[in-house]
Amino acid sequence: MGARDANGDPEGMPWEFYRWHLAEKFGWSLDTVDSLSMGDIGEWFQIEDARTKVRDAYEQQKRR
């Protein structure tokens, strides 16, 4: 199995994957996703990463 990112997705996924993921997750058109700035997208990645880390830490704590 290859390396995974913080969300469990294969590392190095092409932008096309994330375009469709954002459109599907939020019900946006691809035009709306394409209009986002790279700063907005980077911020979304940081938030998703933080959520994953918090969820993982919570799950580990529950198992103790």
Backbone hydrogen bonds, N-H to C=O, Kabsch-Sander energy under -0.5 kcal/mol:
donor,donor_aa,acceptor,acceptor_aa,energy
5,D,9,D,-3.1
8,G,5,D,-2.0
11,E,3,A,-2.0
13,M,10,P,-0.8
17,F,14,P,-1.2
18,Y,14,P,-1.1
19,R,15,W,-2.6
20,W,16,E,-2.1
21,H,17,F,-2.2
22,L,18,Y,-2.8
23,A,19,R,-2.2
24,E,20,W,-2.6
25,K,21,H,-2.9
26,F,22,L,-2.3
27,G,23,A,-1.2
28,W,23,A,-1.0
33,V,29,S,-2.0
34,D,30,L,-2.8
35,S,31,D,-1.2
36,L,33,V,-1.4
41,I,37,S,-2.1
42,G,38,M,-2.7
43,E,39,G,-2.2
44,W,40,D,-2.1
45,F,41,I,-2.3
46,Q,42,G,-2.1
47,I,43,E,-2.3
48,E,44,W,-2.7
49,D,45,F,-2.4
50,A,46,Q,-2.4
51,R,47,I,-2.6
52,T,48,E,-2.1
53,K,49,D,-2.3
54,V,50,A,-2.6
55,R,51,R,-2.6
56,D,52,T,-2.6
57,A,53,K,-2.4
58,Y,54,V,-2.6
59,E,55,R,-2.4
60,Q,56,D,-2.3
61,Q,57,A,-2.3
62,K,58,Y,-2.2
63,R,59,E,-1.3
64,R,60,Q,-0.6
64,R,61,Q,-0.9
